[in-house]
Amino acid sequence: MTELFGRLGVTGAGQIDFADTRAGQPCTYAAGLLSAWQQFGTGADHPVTLGHSLGEMTSLVYAGALDPLQGLDLLFELGEVGHEQDLRRPSRLVVLMGLDLSEVDRVCRLAVVETGAVLEPSGFNGPTQTILCGDAKAAQVAADLARARGATVRLLPIRGAYHCSLMTELLPRWQFAVGRMEFRTPRIPVVSSVDGRCRVTADGLMELLTRWLLLPVRWSDAVTAARDAGATALVDAGPGEILRDISRRGSALAFVRTSEMETS
């Protein structure tokens, strides 16, 4: 935390503006990693580890595929990339719950046609929960269309269109940052939410994180892959309990508390 607070120019968490993606990204990373270490230590032997969105990087660090301070460097840069994108072209994120994928696709296409703007899936959390990201006007139209079809909708302002093609202009900057990382063979397998595949070597991790910026989070596929790799339950390192909430709407694995696990 000393390194984190020093780079943010603060002396405590109360001074941090978590709505600023330049602070929110590295702070979420640090909180998740510290929570995982506190629950399991630094050498626990799990079937797999996985993370949602920026948790992908937290997961890689926890698995030993990336040095923690290098991970912090990368998350600071991720925040800067998101901030720059937001200055160039503000976007919004809309969470749709209660619609199947075909209906989500229809809503998305109608919103794009009506506005002439960018809107596309940025996250597949489960059978009936999808996240769309893109230009604010298209996100608003999609939200209205989805509500009219009975969906539960959360429309959120975001500072950085992560997992969306609006990030394409910032891709070279992100590639440069990822290219500076020194990846190592993970001590435990890492399931990626970029493509739902399990990684056991350092091969391809640089390309994986480069693609991460533009491609949607396939959380549902990642959880299924974790189950197929031998996991029987998941523990959320946090912060918060968003992933536990997602799992209640349909998931190949349920989340449990650390105390509920029979083995680590």
TORMAR-393627 format. One record per residue (C-alpha): residue number from 0; chain; x, y, z; residue in one letter. Coordinates in Angstrom, 3 decimals, always signed. Example, Ala and Ser with C-alpha at 12.3 -4.5 7.8 and 13.67 -1.06 7.14 Angstrom:
BEGIN
<pt i="0" ch="A" c1="+12.300" c2="-4.500" c3="+7.800" aa="a"/>
<pt i="1" ch="A" c1="+13.670" c2="-1.060" c3="+7.140" aa="s"/>
//
This chain:
BEGIN
<pt i="0" ch="A" c1="+0.000" c2="+0.000" c3="+0.000" aa="m"/>
<pt i="1" ch="A" c1="+2.925" c2="+2.341" c3="+0.614" aa="t"/>
<pt i="2" ch="A" c1="+3.892" c2="+2.127" c3="-3.064" aa="e"/>
<pt i="3" ch="A" c1="+0.281" c2="+2.638" c3="-4.172" aa="l"/>
<pt i="4" ch="A" c1="-0.406" c2="+5.615" c3="-1.929" aa="f"/>
<pt i="5" ch="A" c1="+2.925" c2="+7.182" c3="-2.822" aa="g"/>
<pt i="6" ch="A" c1="+2.194" c2="+7.035" c3="-6.538" aa="r"/>
<pt i="7" ch="A" c1="-1.287" c2="+8.454" c3="-5.990" aa="l"/>
<pt i="8" ch="A" c1="+0.107" c2="+11.254" c3="-3.850" aa="g"/>
<pt i="9" ch="A" c1="-2.075" c2="+10.431" c3="-0.829" aa="v"/>
<pt i="10" ch="A" c1="-1.533" c2="+9.192" c3="+2.713" aa="t"/>
<pt i="11" ch="A" c1="-4.759" c2="+7.224" c3="+3.094" aa="g"/>
<pt i="12" ch="A" c1="-7.681" c2="+5.671" c3="+1.215" aa="a"/>
<pt i="13" ch="A" c1="-10.018" c2="+8.479" c3="+2.254" aa="g"/>
<pt i="14" ch="A" c1="-8.143" c2="+10.885" c3="-0.016" aa="q"/>
<pt i="15" ch="A" c1="-8.596" c2="+8.799" c3="-3.169" aa="i"/>
<pt i="16" ch="A" c1="-11.170" c2="+9.604" c3="-5.855" aa="d"/>
<pt i="17" ch="A" c1="-12.130" c2="+6.073" c3="-6.852" aa="f"/>
<pt i="18" ch="A" c1="-14.365" c2="+7.386" c3="-9.650" aa="a"/>
<pt i="19" ch="A" c1="-11.207" c2="+8.530" c3="-11.442" aa="d"/>
<pt i="20" ch="A" c1="-10.123" c2="+5.498" c3="-13.461" aa="t"/>
<pt i="21" ch="A" c1="-6.490" c2="+6.529" c3="-13.004" aa="r"/>
<pt i="22" ch="A" c1="-6.919" c2="+5.752" c3="-9.306" aa="a"/>
<pt i="23" ch="A" c1="-9.709" c2="+3.186" c3="-9.488" aa="g"/>
<pt i="24" ch="A" c1="-7.819" c2="+0.702" c3="-11.669" aa="q"/>
<pt i="25" ch="A" c1="-4.648" c2="+0.350" c3="-9.552" aa="p"/>
<pt i="26" ch="A" c1="-6.611" c2="+0.488" c3="-6.277" aa="c"/>
<pt i="27" ch="A" c1="-8.967" c2="-2.309" c3="-7.352" aa="t"/>
<pt i="28" ch="A" c1="-5.966" c2="-4.376" c3="-8.402" aa="y"/>
<pt i="29" ch="A" c1="-4.177" c2="-3.823" c3="-5.088" aa="a"/>
<pt i="30" ch="A" c1="-7.278" c2="-4.573" c3="-3.023" aa="a"/>
<pt i="31" ch="A" c1="-7.966" c2="-7.811" c3="-4.876" aa="g"/>
<pt i="32" ch="A" c1="-4.387" c2="-9.036" c3="-4.716" aa="l"/>
<pt i="33" ch="A" c1="-3.992" c2="-8.242" c3="-1.020" aa="l"/>
<pt i="34" ch="A" c1="-7.294" c2="-9.962" c3="-0.262" aa="s"/>
<pt i="35" ch="A" c1="-6.194" c2="-13.105" c3="-2.123" aa="a"/>
<pt i="36" ch="A" c1="-2.879" c2="-13.158" c3="-0.276" aa="w"/>
<pt i="37" ch="A" c1="-4.596" c2="-12.649" c3="+3.071" aa="q"/>
<pt i="38" ch="A" c1="-7.032" c2="-15.493" c3="+2.439" aa="q"/>
<pt i="39" ch="A" c1="-4.621" c2="-18.028" c3="+0.957" aa="f"/>
<pt i="40" ch="A" c1="-1.065" c2="-16.751" c3="+1.251" aa="g"/>
<pt i="41" ch="A" c1="+1.317" c2="-16.484" c3="-1.682" aa="t"/>
<pt i="42" ch="A" c1="+1.888" c2="-20.166" c3="-2.382" aa="g"/>
<pt i="43" ch="A" c1="-1.491" c2="-21.894" c3="-2.162" aa="a"/>
<pt i="44" ch="A" c1="-2.105" c2="-24.723" c3="-4.607" aa="d"/>
<pt i="45" ch="A" c1="-5.449" c2="-24.139" c3="-6.329" aa="h"/>
<pt i="46" ch="A" c1="-6.801" c2="-25.956" c3="-9.400" aa="p"/>
<pt i="47" ch="A" c1="-6.940" c2="-22.598" c3="-11.232" aa="v"/>
<pt i="48" ch="A" c1="-7.176" c2="-18.856" c3="-10.753" aa="t"/>
<pt i="49" ch="A" c1="-9.208" c2="-16.450" c3="-12.875" aa="l"/>
<pt i="50" ch="A" c1="-10.312" c2="-12.836" c3="-12.876" aa="g"/>
<pt i="51" ch="A" c1="-13.059" c2="-10.659" c3="-14.304" aa="h"/>
<pt i="52" ch="A" c1="-11.971" c2="-7.659" c3="-16.428" aa="s"/>
<pt i="53" ch="A" c1="-8.969" c2="-6.039" c3="-14.672" aa="l"/>
<pt i="54" ch="A" c1="-9.036" c2="-9.093" c3="-12.394" aa="g"/>
<pt i="55" ch="A" c1="-7.362" c2="-10.885" c3="-15.303" aa="e"/>
<pt i="56" ch="A" c1="-4.159" c2="-9.054" c3="-14.394" aa="m"/>
<pt i="57" ch="A" c1="-4.662" c2="-9.590" c3="-10.679" aa="t"/>
<pt i="58" ch="A" c1="-5.071" c2="-13.289" c3="-11.396" aa="s"/>
<pt i="59" ch="A" c1="-1.847" c2="-13.437" c3="-13.400" aa="l"/>
<pt i="60" ch="A" c1="+0.077" c2="-11.760" c3="-10.588" aa="v"/>
<pt i="61" ch="A" c1="-1.446" c2="-14.028" c3="-7.931" aa="y"/>
<pt i="62" ch="A" c1="-0.449" c2="-17.043" c3="-10.034" aa="a"/>
<pt i="63" ch="A" c1="+3.143" c2="-15.786" c3="-10.217" aa="g"/>
<pt i="64" ch="A" c1="+3.093" c2="-15.060" c3="-13.943" aa="a"/>
<pt i="65" ch="A" c1="+3.842" c2="-11.384" c3="-13.343" aa="l"/>
<pt i="66" ch="A" c1="+5.672" c2="-9.490" c3="-10.610" aa="d"/>
<pt i="67" ch="A" c1="+3.304" c2="-7.578" c3="-8.269" aa="p"/>
<pt i="68" ch="A" c1="+5.025" c2="-4.216" c3="-8.783" aa="l"/>
<pt i="69" ch="A" c1="+5.070" c2="-4.707" c3="-12.544" aa="q"/>
<pt i="70" ch="A" c1="+1.375" c2="-5.486" c3="-12.263" aa="g"/>
<pt i="71" ch="A" c1="+0.885" c2="-2.213" c3="-10.415" aa="l"/>
<pt i="72" ch="A" c1="+2.760" c2="-0.371" c3="-13.177" aa="d"/>
<pt i="73" ch="A" c1="+0.477" c2="-1.969" c3="-15.746" aa="l"/>
<pt i="74" ch="A" c1="-2.694" c2="-1.022" c3="-13.850" aa="l"/>
<pt i="75" ch="A" c1="-1.557" c2="+2.576" c3="-13.517" aa="f"/>
<pt i="76" ch="A" c1="-1.036" c2="+2.653" c3="-17.267" aa="e"/>
<pt i="77" ch="A" c1="-4.437" c2="+1.038" c3="-17.800" aa="l"/>
<pt i="78" ch="A" c1="-6.001" c2="+3.857" c3="-15.834" aa="g"/>
<pt i="79" ch="A" c1="-4.179" c2="+6.443" c3="-17.931" aa="e"/>
<pt i="80" ch="A" c1="-5.313" c2="+4.737" c3="-21.146" aa="v"/>
<pt i="81" ch="A" c1="-8.923" c2="+4.768" c3="-19.995" aa="g"/>
<pt i="82" ch="A" c1="-8.694" c2="+8.399" c3="-18.918" aa="h"/>
<pt i="83" ch="A" c1="-7.276" c2="+9.430" c3="-22.289" aa="e"/>
<pt i="84" ch="A" c1="-9.979" c2="+7.540" c3="-24.179" aa="q"/>
<pt i="85" ch="A" c1="-12.691" c2="+9.176" c3="-22.084" aa="d"/>
<pt i="86" ch="A" c1="-11.320" c2="+12.623" c3="-22.860" aa="l"/>
<pt i="87" ch="A" c1="-11.381" c2="+11.878" c3="-26.582" aa="r"/>
<pt i="88" ch="A" c1="-14.806" c2="+10.223" c3="-26.764" aa="r"/>
<pt i="89" ch="A" c1="-16.917" c2="+9.734" c3="-23.617" aa="p"/>
<pt i="90" ch="A" c1="-18.793" c2="+6.470" c3="-23.469" aa="s"/>
<pt i="91" ch="A" c1="-21.256" c2="+4.634" c3="-21.268" aa="r"/>
<pt i="92" ch="A" c1="-21.768" c2="+1.107" c3="-20.118" aa="l"/>
<pt i="93" ch="A" c1="-25.165" c2="-0.562" c3="-19.910" aa="v"/>
<pt i="94" ch="A" c1="-25.826" c2="-3.782" c3="-18.010" aa="v"/>
<pt i="95" ch="A" c1="-28.803" c2="-5.767" c3="-19.308" aa="l"/>
<pt i="96" ch="A" c1="-30.341" c2="-8.452" c3="-17.094" aa="m"/>
<pt i="97" ch="A" c1="-33.195" c2="-10.724" c3="-18.070" aa="g"/>
<pt i="98" ch="A" c1="-32.677" c2="-10.860" c3="-21.841" aa="l"/>
<pt i="99" ch="A" c1="-31.161" c2="-13.780" c3="-23.724" aa="d"/>
<pt i="100" ch="A" c1="-28.286" c2="-13.180" c3="-26.130" aa="l"/>
<pt i="101" ch="A" c1="-30.436" c2="-13.035" c3="-29.254" aa="s"/>
<pt i="102" ch="A" c1="-32.584" c2="-10.298" c3="-27.750" aa="e"/>
<pt i="103" ch="A" c1="-29.524" c2="-8.410" c3="-26.528" aa="v"/>
<pt i="104" ch="A" c1="-28.098" c2="-8.579" c3="-30.045" aa="d"/>
<pt i="105" ch="A" c1="-31.323" c2="-7.182" c3="-31.433" aa="r"/>
<pt i="106" ch="A" c1="-31.385" c2="-4.307" c3="-28.935" aa="v"/>
<pt i="107" ch="A" c1="-27.739" c2="-3.493" c3="-29.679" aa="c"/>
<pt i="108" ch="A" c1="-28.220" c2="-3.468" c3="-33.443" aa="r"/>
<pt i="109" ch="A" c1="-31.337" c2="-1.312" c3="-33.251" aa="l"/>
<pt i="110" ch="A" c1="-29.527" c2="+1.209" c3="-31.054" aa="a"/>
<pt i="111" ch="A" c1="-26.584" c2="+1.387" c3="-33.457" aa="v"/>
<pt i="112" ch="A" c1="-28.852" c2="+1.879" c3="-36.476" aa="v"/>
<pt i="113" ch="A" c1="-30.889" c2="+4.572" c3="-34.719" aa="e"/>
<pt i="114" ch="A" c1="-27.888" c2="+6.579" c3="-33.526" aa="t"/>
<pt i="115" ch="A" c1="-25.141" c2="+5.796" c3="-36.031" aa="g"/>
<pt i="116" ch="A" c1="-22.857" c2="+5.374" c3="-33.020" aa="a"/>
<pt i="117" ch="A" c1="-20.712" c2="+2.568" c3="-31.602" aa="v"/>
<pt i="118" ch="A" c1="-22.208" c2="+0.036" c3="-29.205" aa="l"/>
<pt i="119" ch="A" c1="-21.122" c2="-3.563" c3="-28.720" aa="e"/>
<pt i="120" ch="A" c1="-20.969" c2="-6.355" c3="-26.153" aa="p"/>
<pt i="121" ch="A" c1="-18.162" c2="-5.848" c3="-23.647" aa="s"/>
<pt i="122" ch="A" c1="-19.061" c2="-8.581" c3="-21.201" aa="g"/>
<pt i="123" ch="A" c1="-20.915" c2="-11.894" c3="-21.099" aa="f"/>
<pt i="124" ch="A" c1="-21.519" c2="-12.578" c3="-17.419" aa="n"/>
<pt i="125" ch="A" c1="-24.135" c2="-15.295" c3="-17.738" aa="g"/>
<pt i="126" ch="A" c1="-27.060" c2="-16.609" c3="-19.790" aa="p"/>
<pt i="127" ch="A" c1="-29.189" c2="-13.532" c3="-19.072" aa="t"/>
<pt i="128" ch="A" c1="-26.677" c2="-10.838" c3="-18.105" aa="q"/>
<pt i="129" ch="A" c1="-24.766" c2="-8.990" c3="-20.803" aa="t"/>
<pt i="130" ch="A" c1="-22.815" c2="-5.731" c3="-20.713" aa="i"/>
<pt i="131" ch="A" c1="-22.810" c2="-3.326" c3="-23.653" aa="l"/>
<pt i="132" ch="A" c1="-20.297" c2="-0.515" c3="-24.051" aa="c"/>
<pt i="133" ch="A" c1="-20.038" c2="+2.320" c3="-26.543" aa="g"/>
<pt i="134" ch="A" c1="-21.035" c2="+5.893" c3="-27.256" aa="d"/>
<pt i="135" ch="A" c1="-23.311" c2="+7.425" c3="-24.648" aa="a"/>
<pt i="136" ch="A" c1="-26.229" c2="+8.098" c3="-27.003" aa="k"/>
<pt i="137" ch="A" c1="-26.291" c2="+4.509" c3="-28.266" aa="a"/>
<pt i="138" ch="A" c1="-26.097" c2="+3.139" c3="-24.722" aa="a"/>
<pt i="139" ch="A" c1="-29.060" c2="+5.276" c3="-23.699" aa="q"/>
<pt i="140" ch="A" c1="-31.160" c2="+4.080" c3="-26.639" aa="v"/>
<pt i="141" ch="A" c1="-30.252" c2="+0.464" c3="-25.869" aa="a"/>
<pt i="142" ch="A" c1="-31.236" c2="+0.947" c3="-22.243" aa="a"/>
<pt i="143" ch="A" c1="-34.646" c2="+2.311" c3="-23.259" aa="d"/>
<pt i="144" ch="A" c1="-35.231" c2="-0.514" c3="-25.743" aa="l"/>
<pt i="145" ch="A" c1="-34.237" c2="-3.154" c3="-23.197" aa="a"/>
<pt i="146" ch="A" c1="-36.516" c2="-1.737" c3="-20.508" aa="r"/>
<pt i="147" ch="A" c1="-39.394" c2="-1.816" c3="-22.966" aa="a"/>
<pt i="148" ch="A" c1="-38.706" c2="-5.537" c3="-23.364" aa="r"/>
<pt i="149" ch="A" c1="-38.854" c2="-6.169" c3="-19.619" aa="g"/>
<pt i="150" ch="A" c1="-35.143" c2="-6.174" c3="-18.860" aa="a"/>
<pt i="151" ch="A" c1="-33.552" c2="-4.903" c3="-15.685" aa="t"/>
<pt i="152" ch="A" c1="-31.123" c2="-2.208" c3="-16.767" aa="v"/>
<pt i="153" ch="A" c1="-28.202" c2="-0.394" c3="-15.166" aa="r"/>
<pt i="154" ch="A" c1="-26.780" c2="+2.491" c3="-17.192" aa="l"/>
<pt i="155" ch="A" c1="-23.406" c2="+3.587" c3="-15.895" aa="l"/>
<pt i="156" ch="A" c1="-21.031" c2="+6.402" c3="-16.820" aa="p"/>
<pt i="157" ch="A" c1="-17.538" c2="+5.036" c3="-17.351" aa="i"/>
<pt i="158" ch="A" c1="-14.150" c2="+6.631" c3="-17.743" aa="r"/>
<pt i="159" ch="A" c1="-12.638" c2="+4.355" c3="-20.310" aa="g"/>
<pt i="160" ch="A" c1="-14.406" c2="+2.113" c3="-22.821" aa="a"/>
<pt i="161" ch="A" c1="-12.575" c2="-1.036" c3="-21.751" aa="y"/>
<pt i="162" ch="A" c1="-13.327" c2="-4.180" c3="-23.790" aa="h"/>
<pt i="163" ch="A" c1="-14.710" c2="-2.078" c3="-26.636" aa="c"/>
<pt i="164" ch="A" c1="-13.441" c2="-1.068" c3="-30.074" aa="s"/>
<pt i="165" ch="A" c1="-13.509" c2="+2.585" c3="-28.966" aa="l"/>
<pt i="166" ch="A" c1="-10.165" c2="+1.768" c3="-27.337" aa="m"/>
<pt i="167" ch="A" c1="-8.536" c2="+1.050" c3="-30.705" aa="t"/>
<pt i="168" ch="A" c1="-6.845" c2="+4.459" c3="-30.909" aa="e"/>
<pt i="169" ch="A" c1="-5.097" c2="+3.766" c3="-27.591" aa="l"/>
<pt i="170" ch="A" c1="-4.094" c2="+0.215" c3="-28.491" aa="l"/>
<pt i="171" ch="A" c1="-0.468" c2="+1.078" c3="-29.496" aa="p"/>
<pt i="172" ch="A" c1="+0.095" c2="+2.757" c3="-26.123" aa="r"/>
<pt i="173" ch="A" c1="-1.316" c2="-0.263" c3="-24.315" aa="w"/>
<pt i="174" ch="A" c1="+0.738" c2="-2.664" c3="-26.431" aa="q"/>
<pt i="175" ch="A" c1="+3.875" c2="-0.773" c3="-25.477" aa="f"/>
<pt i="176" ch="A" c1="+3.031" c2="-1.016" c3="-21.768" aa="a"/>
<pt i="177" ch="A" c1="+2.259" c2="-4.736" c3="-21.967" aa="v"/>
<pt i="178" ch="A" c1="+5.424" c2="-5.297" c3="-23.981" aa="g"/>
<pt i="179" ch="A" c1="+7.521" c2="-4.027" c3="-21.086" aa="r"/>
<pt i="180" ch="A" c1="+6.225" c2="-6.726" c3="-18.741" aa="m"/>
<pt i="181" ch="A" c1="+8.320" c2="-9.805" c3="-17.904" aa="e"/>
<pt i="182" ch="A" c1="+6.012" c2="-12.801" c3="-17.931" aa="f"/>
<pt i="183" ch="A" c1="+6.881" c2="-16.042" c3="-16.143" aa="r"/>
<pt i="184" ch="A" c1="+5.446" c2="-19.538" c3="-16.015" aa="t"/>
<pt i="185" ch="A" c1="+2.487" c2="-19.410" c3="-13.605" aa="p"/>
<pt i="186" ch="A" c1="+2.726" c2="-21.660" c3="-10.539" aa="r"/>
<pt i="187" ch="A" c1="-0.975" c2="-22.534" c3="-10.968" aa="i"/>
<pt i="188" ch="A" c1="-3.062" c2="-22.565" c3="-14.163" aa="p"/>
<pt i="189" ch="A" c1="-4.716" c2="-19.284" c3="-15.149" aa="v"/>
<pt i="190" ch="A" c1="-8.088" c2="-19.317" c3="-16.894" aa="v"/>
<pt i="191" ch="A" c1="-8.527" c2="-16.259" c3="-19.102" aa="s"/>
<pt i="192" ch="A" c1="-11.839" c2="-14.437" c3="-19.381" aa="s"/>
<pt i="193" ch="A" c1="-10.687" c2="-13.157" c3="-22.778" aa="v"/>
<pt i="194" ch="A" c1="-11.139" c2="-16.523" c3="-24.460" aa="d"/>
<pt i="195" ch="A" c1="-12.019" c2="-19.041" c3="-21.743" aa="g"/>
<pt i="196" ch="A" c1="-8.743" c2="-20.923" c3="-22.198" aa="r"/>
<pt i="197" ch="A" c1="-6.438" c2="-22.215" c3="-19.480" aa="c"/>
<pt i="198" ch="A" c1="-2.789" c2="-21.058" c3="-19.483" aa="r"/>
<pt i="199" ch="A" c1="-0.015" c2="-23.080" c3="-17.859" aa="v"/>
<pt i="200" ch="A" c1="+3.017" c2="-21.371" c3="-19.454" aa="t"/>
<pt i="201" ch="A" c1="+4.084" c2="-17.797" c3="-20.160" aa="a"/>
<pt i="202" ch="A" c1="+3.664" c2="-18.322" c3="-23.891" aa="d"/>
<pt i="203" ch="A" c1="+1.128" c2="-15.939" c3="-25.373" aa="g"/>
<pt i="204" ch="A" c1="+0.438" c2="-13.942" c3="-22.217" aa="l"/>
<pt i="205" ch="A" c1="+1.663" c2="-10.721" c3="-23.794" aa="m"/>
<pt i="206" ch="A" c1="-0.685" c2="-11.170" c3="-26.749" aa="e"/>
<pt i="207" ch="A" c1="-3.498" c2="-12.149" c3="-24.405" aa="l"/>
<pt i="208" ch="A" c1="-3.304" c2="-8.902" c3="-22.437" aa="l"/>
<pt i="209" ch="A" c1="-2.992" c2="-6.885" c3="-25.624" aa="t"/>
<pt i="210" ch="A" c1="-6.256" c2="-8.390" c3="-26.887" aa="r"/>
<pt i="211" ch="A" c1="-7.828" c2="-7.856" c3="-23.453" aa="w"/>
<pt i="212" ch="A" c1="-8.229" c2="-4.129" c3="-24.093" aa="l"/>
<pt i="213" ch="A" c1="-10.626" c2="-4.563" c3="-27.034" aa="l"/>
<pt i="214" ch="A" c1="-12.338" c2="-7.914" c3="-26.535" aa="l"/>
<pt i="215" ch="A" c1="-15.356" c2="-8.613" c3="-24.313" aa="p"/>
<pt i="216" ch="A" c1="-15.113" c2="-10.356" c3="-20.962" aa="v"/>
<pt i="217" ch="A" c1="-16.356" c2="-13.922" c3="-21.388" aa="r"/>
<pt i="218" ch="A" c1="-16.869" c2="-14.588" c3="-17.721" aa="w"/>
<pt i="219" ch="A" c1="-19.417" c2="-17.346" c3="-18.170" aa="s"/>
<pt i="220" ch="A" c1="-17.022" c2="-19.259" c3="-20.449" aa="d"/>
<pt i="221" ch="A" c1="-14.138" c2="-18.740" c3="-18.014" aa="a"/>
<pt i="222" ch="A" c1="-16.117" c2="-20.147" c3="-15.086" aa="v"/>
<pt i="223" ch="A" c1="-17.104" c2="-23.181" c3="-17.153" aa="t"/>
<pt i="224" ch="A" c1="-13.438" c2="-23.704" c3="-18.085" aa="a"/>
<pt i="225" ch="A" c1="-12.454" c2="-23.452" c3="-14.413" aa="a"/>
<pt i="226" ch="A" c1="-14.964" c2="-26.159" c3="-13.568" aa="r"/>
<pt i="227" ch="A" c1="-13.665" c2="-28.357" c3="-16.368" aa="d"/>
<pt i="228" ch="A" c1="-10.119" c2="-27.855" c3="-15.026" aa="a"/>
<pt i="229" ch="A" c1="-11.085" c2="-29.253" c3="-11.631" aa="g"/>
<pt i="230" ch="A" c1="-12.434" c2="-26.323" c3="-9.617" aa="a"/>
<pt i="231" ch="A" c1="-15.496" c2="-27.180" c3="-7.530" aa="t"/>
<pt i="232" ch="A" c1="-16.245" c2="-23.674" c3="-6.223" aa="a"/>
<pt i="233" ch="A" c1="-14.970" c2="-20.112" c3="-6.473" aa="l"/>
<pt i="234" ch="A" c1="-13.814" c2="-17.610" c3="-3.852" aa="v"/>
<pt i="235" ch="A" c1="-14.111" c2="-13.904" c3="-4.656" aa="d"/>
<pt i="236" ch="A" c1="-11.073" c2="-11.888" c3="-3.597" aa="a"/>
<pt i="237" ch="A" c1="-13.031" c2="-8.671" c3="-4.127" aa="g"/>
<pt i="238" ch="A" c1="-13.243" c2="-5.832" c3="-3.522" aa="p"/>
<pt i="239" ch="A" c1="-16.992" c2="-6.066" c3="-3.045" aa="g"/>
<pt i="240" ch="A" c1="-19.178" c2="-9.015" c3="-3.985" aa="e"/>
<pt i="241" ch="A" c1="-20.064" c2="-8.277" c3="-7.606" aa="i"/>
<pt i="242" ch="A" c1="-18.941" c2="-11.683" c3="-8.855" aa="l"/>
<pt i="243" ch="A" c1="-20.974" c2="-13.463" c3="-6.188" aa="r"/>
<pt i="244" ch="A" c1="-24.010" c2="-11.494" c3="-7.343" aa="d"/>
<pt i="245" ch="A" c1="-23.355" c2="-12.453" c3="-10.964" aa="i"/>
<pt i="246" ch="A" c1="-23.148" c2="-16.142" c3="-10.065" aa="s"/>
<pt i="247" ch="A" c1="-26.646" c2="-16.084" c3="-8.615" aa="r"/>
<pt i="248" ch="A" c1="-28.035" c2="-15.525" c3="-12.115" aa="r"/>
<pt i="249" ch="A" c1="-26.647" c2="-18.730" c3="-13.560" aa="g"/>
<pt i="250" ch="A" c1="-23.090" c2="-20.011" c3="-13.334" aa="s"/>
<pt i="251" ch="A" c1="-21.205" c2="-23.265" c3="-13.789" aa="a"/>
<pt i="252" ch="A" c1="-19.707" c2="-22.782" c3="-10.303" aa="l"/>
<pt i="253" ch="A" c1="-20.994" c2="-21.149" c3="-7.129" aa="a"/>
<pt i="254" ch="A" c1="-19.019" c2="-18.801" c3="-4.906" aa="f"/>
<pt i="255" ch="A" c1="-18.278" c2="-19.819" c3="-1.327" aa="v"/>
<pt i="256" ch="A" c1="-16.605" c2="-18.156" c3="+1.646" aa="r"/>
<pt i="257" ch="A" c1="-13.040" c2="-19.174" c3="+2.473" aa="t"/>
<pt i="258" ch="A" c1="-14.282" c2="-20.825" c3="+5.669" aa="s"/>
<pt i="259" ch="A" c1="-16.684" c2="-22.980" c3="+3.643" aa="e"/>
<pt i="260" ch="A" c1="-13.979" c2="-24.539" c3="+1.508" aa="m"/>
<pt i="261" ch="A" c1="-12.901" c2="-28.039" c3="+2.456" aa="e"/>
<pt i="262" ch="A" c1="-9.442" c2="-27.543" c3="+1.003" aa="t"/>
<pt i="263" ch="A" c1="-7.474" c2="-24.602" c3="-0.390" aa="s"/>
//
